[in-house]
Amino acid sequence: MDNYVGHRAKIGVIIPSTNISVEYDCQQIIPRGVVWNFARFFIEHPNLSDDKNFVQFLELLRGTVPDAVRDVLTCKPDHMMMGMSAETFWGGVEGNDGFVDHIQQLCGDIGLTTGANAVISAIEAYQSVGHGIKNIAVLGPYQPIGDKNVRKFFEESGFNVKHVAGLKADNATDAIALTPEFGGQGVMDVVKQIDGDDVDAIIQVGTNLSTANIFPTLEKWLEKPAISINTACCWHALRACGVNDQLDGKGRLFEEF
């Protein structure tokens, strides 16, 4: 018997156990007949206070992701979405490709959305209507080693990265979720610092940094694309499932593409 809940799309979402922003953002984007089904992978080492701890955080989580994929597959999703972005940028384009291949082997022949791929698809959508996006500025919560890998990914993808503003969150559990304040600087303040006439688009990475409610306003204020990674992931996953509903108040991705 077909279930009317999720009759258009059931999307499995894999998120870190420490993350409180992905569900918050997804639950604000729920077209008729769509459900987001979440599974968490355990974060043993939430300390992100420096590069060494950031790397250890990533190394340990790689062992717990497969169990979360296994668990969410039992609800028979139509599509999978990775609700963590650092791992998708790690190692540049080759690293993301390897990550996609690994997760795809775990989840079989259903489609997969990663943060890195979703942002590239979002940029391409803007480019399809004449936005010449070449120079970008990036905002995220990472330590310098994370910023380095973000820069590597985008440069290998063909973009000039003018700025990467790493907000250096100390802890994955409580340092970056929901609040716009970082060491006295709000998201708007940081965007002002990295924007300029030589920047074609602003990109936000880091899925536990929720900017989905801020960036639509920023787009209108800056008069240029401003891409929030959680919004891009939701958009990418929905469009991959053939759900093409246009939504107001979520930025141009959902209003136009």
FENGIDA-V481458 format. One record per pair of residues at least 24 apart in sequence whose C-alpha atoms are under 7 Angstrom apart, sorted by the first residue. I is the first residue (numbers start at 1). J is the second residue. D is the distance in Angstrom with one decimal. If there is no record, write none. Layout:
I/J/D
I/J/D
This chain:
5/33/6.1
6/33/4.7
6/34/4.5
6/35/5.1
7/33/5.3
7/34/6.8
8/33/5.0
8/34/5.6
9/33/6.7
9/34/4.9
9/35/6.5
9/78/6.1
9/241/6.3
10/34/6.0
10/35/5.1
10/36/6.1
10/37/6.9
10/77/4.8
10/78/5.3
10/79/6.8
11/35/6.3
11/36/5.0
11/37/5.9
11/77/5.3
11/78/5.9
11/79/4.9
11/80/5.7
11/81/7.0
12/36/6.1
12/37/4.7
12/38/5.9
12/72/6.0
12/77/5.5
12/79/6.2
12/80/4.7
12/81/6.1
13/37/5.9
13/38/4.7
13/39/6.2
13/80/5.9
13/81/4.7
13/82/5.9
13/83/6.1
14/38/6.0
14/39/5.1
14/40/5.8
14/68/6.5
14/69/6.8
14/81/6.3
14/82/5.0
14/83/5.4
15/39/6.3
15/40/4.9
15/41/6.3
15/82/6.6
15/83/4.7
15/84/6.0
16/40/5.3
16/41/5.1
16/42/6.3
16/43/6.3
16/84/6.9
17/41/5.5
17/42/5.1
17/43/5.8
18/43/6.6
18/172/6.1
18/173/4.8
19/173/6.8
19/208/5.6
20/177/6.3
20/208/6.5
21/177/5.9
21/178/6.3
21/207/6.8
21/208/4.9
21/209/6.7
21/210/5.7
22/83/6.4
22/207/6.2
22/208/6.5
22/230/6.6
25/212/6.6
25/230/6.7
26/234/6.7
31/245/7.0
38/72/6.9
39/68/5.5
39/71/6.8
39/72/5.7
40/68/5.7
41/65/5.3
41/68/5.3
46/171/5.5
46/172/4.9
46/173/6.2
47/170/6.3
47/171/4.8
47/172/6.5
48/169/6.5
48/170/4.7
48/171/4.9
48/172/6.5
49/169/6.8
49/170/4.1
49/171/6.5
50/143/6.2
51/143/6.0
51/144/6.7
51/145/5.7
69/106/7.0
69/107/6.8
78/110/6.3
79/110/5.5
79/111/5.0
79/112/6.0
80/111/6.1
80/112/4.8
80/113/6.2
81/112/5.7
81/113/4.5
81/114/6.1
81/237/6.7
82/113/6.1
82/114/5.1
82/115/6.9
83/207/6.4
84/115/7.0
84/206/7.0
84/207/5.6
85/115/5.0
85/116/6.8
85/205/6.8
85/206/5.6
85/207/6.1
86/146/7.0
86/206/6.6
88/114/6.5
88/115/6.3
88/116/5.7
89/116/6.0
89/149/6.0
89/150/5.5
89/153/5.9
90/149/5.3
91/149/6.1
92/149/6.0
92/152/5.1
92/153/3.8
92/156/6.8
93/153/5.3
93/156/6.4
93/157/6.9
113/233/6.5
113/236/6.7
113/237/5.9
114/233/6.9
115/229/6.3
115/233/6.0
118/232/5.6
118/233/5.3
118/236/5.6
119/229/6.5
119/232/5.9
122/232/6.3
125/257/6.8
133/200/5.2
133/201/6.5
134/159/5.2
134/160/6.0
134/200/6.5
135/159/5.9
135/160/4.7
135/161/5.9
135/162/6.4
135/198/6.8
135/199/5.1
135/200/5.3
135/201/7.0
136/160/6.2
136/161/5.1
136/162/5.9
136/199/5.3
136/200/5.7
136/201/5.0
136/202/5.9
137/161/5.9
137/162/5.4
137/163/4.7
137/164/6.0
137/194/6.1
137/195/6.8
137/199/6.4
137/201/6.5
137/202/5.1
137/203/6.2
138/163/6.1
138/164/4.7
138/165/6.2
138/202/5.9
138/203/4.7
138/204/5.7
139/164/5.9
139/165/4.8
139/166/6.3
139/203/6.2
139/204/4.7
139/205/6.3
140/165/6.3
140/166/5.2
140/167/6.1
140/204/5.7
140/205/4.9
140/206/5.6
141/166/5.4
141/167/4.5
141/168/5.4
141/169/5.5
141/176/7.0
141/206/6.1
141/209/6.9
142/166/5.2
142/167/6.0
142/168/4.9
142/169/6.2
143/168/4.5
163/194/6.0
176/208/6.2
176/209/5.5
177/208/5.2
177/209/5.4
177/210/6.6
178/209/6.4
178/210/5.5
200/224/6.5
201/225/4.9
201/226/5.8
202/226/4.7
202/227/6.3
203/227/4.9
203/228/6.4
204/228/5.0
204/229/5.8
205/229/5.4
216/249/6.6
216/250/5.8
216/251/4.2
